[in-house]
């Protein structure tokens, strides 16, 4: 083979190898997710562990989600007012704030907050169990580690994400009301009337649909990274890499998926 052929074949080889690696990784993640989802309906149903995870994912994220929702709504109210007042349309501020929260900012920011707080913790906890051989011990005792460790987290996430999104939306709307009506002196009746008339059921359902999808993304990536943390390095290094990857990949996928879903739901 000539030198010129080798120069041309090298980039193609690297590209092909990268494509194969990405395809294998995606396949492994999807198989992991489908296995966990299928085992949701397989007994025994560990309700105590599910409640523990609901408390961990839902209740312990409530403060940060509520605080983020409040100031997001207040910022939307201020920015929306100073934008709309230039066109004499400040009366529709209520609808603008509410639709922005229900369709986009509510589910997206809620998912990002939970990813930073809970996703990283899930990856680290499962990763430590992997490197300390606790998962191997479950296999030795004939206990399915996916059913025991992963399934309760899936169920808890699918319950907690939509509820936290609803709380984010409600508190965000309150924040928009504070900025628009109390601070900017927009008529309260006008604000509420446009808010109610501008929202349809599809706006609410699309936000909750995104919340369900984001719950699957965050739980799958976080649990998968922790479950296979031993493949990313030895000991603490593997757990650190798995935790970082869980947060980064989940956050990017949330934004990419939000764009894709919005293009179909809008």
C-alpha positions as CSV (number, residue, x, y, z in Angstrom):
1,X,0.0,0.0,0.0
2,X,1.3,3.4,-0.9
3,X,2.0,6.2,1.5
4,X,-0.8,8.3,0.0
5,X,-3.3,5.5,0.6
6,X,-2.2,5.1,4.2
7,X,-2.7,8.9,4.8
8,X,-6.2,8.8,3.3
9,X,-7.2,5.5,5.1
10,X,-6.1,6.6,8.6
11,X,-8.9,9.3,9.1
12,X,-11.5,6.9,7.7
13,X,-10.3,4.2,10.1
14,X,-10.5,6.6,13.1
15,X,-14.0,7.8,12.0
16,X,-15.3,4.2,11.5
17,X,-13.9,3.1,14.9
18,X,-15.5,6.2,16.6
19,X,-18.9,5.5,14.9
20,X,-18.8,1.8,16.1
21,X,-17.9,2.9,19.7
22,X,-20.7,5.4,19.8
23,X,-23.2,2.9,18.4
24,X,-22.1,0.3,21.0
25,X,-22.4,2.8,23.8
26,X,-25.9,3.9,22.8
27,X,-27.0,0.3,22.4
28,X,-25.7,-0.5,25.9
29,X,-27.5,2.5,27.4
30,X,-30.8,1.7,25.7
31,X,-30.6,-2.0,26.7
32,X,-29.9,-0.9,30.3
33,X,-33.0,1.4,30.2
34,X,-35.3,-1.2,28.7
35,X,-34.2,-3.9,31.2
36,X,-35.0,-1.6,34.1
37,X,-38.3,-0.4,32.7
38,X,-39.4,-4.0,32.0
39,X,-38.6,-5.0,35.6
40,X,-40.8,-2.3,37.0
41,X,-43.7,-4.7,36.7
42,X,-41.9,-7.7,38.1
43,X,-42.4,-8.6,41.7
44,X,-41.3,-8.2,44.5
45,X,-42.3,-4.6,44.7
46,X,-40.1,-2.8,47.2
47,X,-42.4,0.0,48.2
48,X,-40.2,1.1,51.1
49,X,-37.2,1.7,48.8
50,X,-39.5,3.5,46.3
51,X,-40.7,5.8,49.1
52,X,-37.1,6.4,50.1
53,X,-36.1,7.4,46.6
54,X,-39.2,9.6,46.3
55,X,-38.1,11.4,49.4
56,X,-34.6,11.7,48.2
57,X,-35.4,12.8,44.6
58,X,-38.5,14.8,45.3
59,X,-38.7,16.2,48.8
60,X,-35.0,17.0,49.1
61,X,-35.0,18.8,45.8
62,X,-38.1,20.8,46.7
63,X,-36.3,23.8,48.1
64,X,-33.8,24.3,45.3
65,X,-36.6,23.8,42.7
66,X,-38.9,26.2,44.4
67,X,-36.3,28.9,44.8
68,X,-35.2,28.6,41.2
69,X,-38.8,28.8,40.1
70,X,-39.5,31.9,42.1
71,X,-36.6,33.9,40.8
72,X,-37.1,32.6,37.2
73,X,-40.6,33.8,37.3
74,X,-39.6,37.2,38.7
75,X,-36.9,37.6,36.0
76,X,-39.3,36.7,33.3
77,X,-41.8,39.2,34.7
78,X,-39.2,42.0,34.7
79,X,-37.7,41.2,31.3
80,X,-41.1,40.6,29.7
81,X,-42.4,43.9,31.0
82,X,-39.6,46.0,29.7
83,X,-39.8,44.2,26.3
84,X,-43.6,44.4,26.0
85,X,-44.0,47.9,27.2
86,X,-42.0,49.1,24.1
87,X,-44.9,47.9,22.0
88,X,-47.7,48.8,24.3
89,X,-48.5,45.1,25.0
90,X,-47.6,44.9,28.7
91,X,-51.1,43.7,29.4
92,X,-50.2,40.2,28.0
93,X,-47.4,39.8,30.4
94,X,-49.3,37.1,32.4
95,X,-49.7,34.9,29.3
96,X,-46.1,35.4,28.2
97,X,-44.7,34.4,31.6
98,X,-47.1,31.4,32.1
99,X,-46.5,30.0,28.6
100,X,-42.7,30.3,28.9
101,X,-42.8,28.4,32.2
102,X,-45.3,25.7,31.2
103,X,-43.8,24.9,27.8
104,X,-40.1,25.3,28.3
105,X,-38.5,26.7,31.4
106,X,-40.5,24.7,33.9
107,X,-39.6,21.2,32.8
108,X,-36.1,22.1,31.6
109,X,-34.9,24.0,34.6
110,X,-36.5,21.5,37.0
111,X,-34.6,18.7,35.3
112,X,-31.3,20.5,35.3
113,X,-31.7,21.3,39.0
114,X,-32.5,17.7,39.8
115,X,-29.6,16.5,37.6
116,X,-27.1,18.7,39.5
117,X,-28.4,17.7,42.9
118,X,-29.8,14.1,42.6
119,X,-28.3,12.7,39.3
120,X,-24.8,13.2,40.5
121,X,-25.6,11.6,43.9
122,X,-27.2,8.6,42.2
123,X,-24.2,8.0,40.0
124,X,-21.8,8.4,42.9
125,X,-23.8,6.1,45.2
126,X,-24.1,3.3,42.7
127,X,-20.5,3.8,41.6
128,X,-19.2,3.4,45.2
129,X,-21.4,0.2,45.5
130,X,-19.8,-1.1,42.3
131,X,-16.1,-0.4,43.3
132,X,-16.7,-1.7,46.8
133,X,-18.1,-4.9,45.3
134,X,-21.5,-4.6,46.9
135,X,-23.2,-5.1,43.5
136,X,-21.2,-8.3,43.1
137,X,-22.3,-9.4,46.5
138,X,-26.0,-9.0,45.4
139,X,-25.3,-11.2,42.4
140,X,-23.7,-13.7,44.7
141,X,-26.8,-13.8,46.9
142,X,-29.0,-14.2,43.7
143,X,-30.5,-10.7,44.0
144,X,-30.9,-8.9,40.8
145,X,-29.0,-5.6,41.2
146,X,-31.0,-3.8,38.5
147,X,-34.3,-4.7,40.1
148,X,-33.0,-4.0,43.6
149,X,-31.1,-0.7,43.0
150,X,-32.2,0.8,39.7
151,X,-36.0,0.1,39.4
152,X,-36.9,2.0,42.6
153,X,-35.0,5.0,41.3
154,X,-36.9,4.9,38.0
155,X,-40.3,4.7,39.7
156,X,-39.4,7.6,42.0
157,X,-38.1,9.7,39.2
158,X,-41.2,9.2,37.0
159,X,-43.3,10.3,40.0
160,X,-41.1,13.2,41.3
161,X,-40.2,14.9,38.0
162,X,-43.7,15.9,37.0
163,X,-44.7,16.9,40.5
164,X,-41.6,19.1,40.9
165,X,-42.2,20.6,37.5
166,X,-45.8,21.5,38.5
167,X,-44.5,23.1,41.7
168,X,-41.8,25.0,39.7
169,X,-44.5,26.3,37.4
170,X,-46.8,27.4,40.2
171,X,-44.1,29.2,42.1
172,X,-42.7,30.7,38.9
173,X,-46.1,32.1,38.0
174,X,-46.3,33.6,41.5
175,X,-42.9,35.2,40.9
176,X,-44.1,36.7,37.6
177,X,-47.1,38.1,39.4
178,X,-44.9,39.7,42.0
179,X,-42.8,41.4,39.3
180,X,-45.6,42.3,37.0
181,X,-48.4,43.3,39.3
182,X,-46.8,44.3,42.6
183,X,-43.5,45.9,41.3
184,X,-44.5,47.1,37.8
185,X,-48.1,48.0,38.7
186,X,-49.8,46.1,36.0
187,X,-53.6,45.7,36.6
188,X,-54.1,42.4,38.5
189,X,-57.3,41.5,36.7
190,X,-55.7,42.1,33.3
191,X,-52.7,40.0,34.2
192,X,-54.8,37.1,35.4
193,X,-57.3,37.3,32.6
194,X,-54.6,37.1,29.9
195,X,-52.9,34.3,31.8
196,X,-56.0,32.2,31.9
197,X,-57.2,32.9,28.4
198,X,-53.7,32.4,26.9
199,X,-53.1,28.9,28.2
200,X,-54.7,25.8,26.7
201,X,-54.5,22.2,28.0
202,X,-51.9,21.3,25.3
203,X,-49.4,23.7,26.9
204,X,-49.7,21.9,30.3
205,X,-49.6,18.4,28.9
206,X,-46.5,19.1,26.7
207,X,-44.7,20.3,29.8
208,X,-45.5,17.2,31.7
209,X,-44.6,15.0,28.8
210,X,-41.2,16.6,28.7
211,X,-40.9,16.0,32.5
212,X,-41.5,12.3,32.0
213,X,-38.9,12.1,29.2
214,X,-36.3,14.1,31.2
215,X,-36.9,11.7,34.2
216,X,-36.0,8.8,31.9
217,X,-32.9,10.6,30.6
218,X,-31.5,11.6,34.0
219,X,-32.2,8.3,35.7
220,X,-30.8,6.2,32.8
221,X,-27.6,8.2,32.4
222,X,-26.9,8.6,36.1
223,X,-27.6,5.0,37.0
224,X,-25.8,3.6,34.0
225,X,-22.7,5.7,34.7
226,X,-22.6,4.6,38.3
227,X,-23.4,0.9,37.5
228,X,-20.4,0.7,35.1
229,X,-18.1,3.1,37.0
230,X,-15.4,0.4,37.2
231,X,-15.0,0.6,33.5
232,X,-14.0,4.3,33.7
233,X,-11.1,3.9,36.1
234,X,-9.9,2.3,39.3
235,X,-11.5,3.2,42.6
236,X,-12.3,6.8,43.4
237,X,-11.1,7.9,39.9
238,X,-13.8,5.8,38.3
239,X,-16.5,7.2,40.5
240,X,-15.4,10.7,39.9
241,X,-15.4,10.3,36.1
242,X,-18.8,8.5,36.2
243,X,-20.4,11.3,38.3
244,X,-19.0,14.1,36.1
245,X,-20.1,12.3,33.0
246,X,-23.6,11.7,34.4
247,X,-24.2,15.4,35.1
248,X,-22.7,16.7,31.8
249,X,-24.3,14.1,29.5
250,X,-27.7,14.4,31.2
251,X,-27.7,18.2,31.0
252,X,-26.7,18.2,27.3
253,X,-29.3,15.5,26.5
254,X,-32.0,17.5,28.3
255,X,-31.4,20.5,26.2
256,X,-31.1,18.5,22.9
257,X,-34.2,16.5,23.7
258,X,-36.1,19.7,24.6
259,X,-35.4,21.2,21.2
260,X,-36.5,18.0,19.4
261,X,-39.7,17.6,21.4
262,X,-40.5,21.3,21.1
263,X,-40.2,21.0,17.3
264,X,-42.8,18.3,17.3
265,X,-45.1,19.7,20.0
266,X,-45.2,23.3,19.1
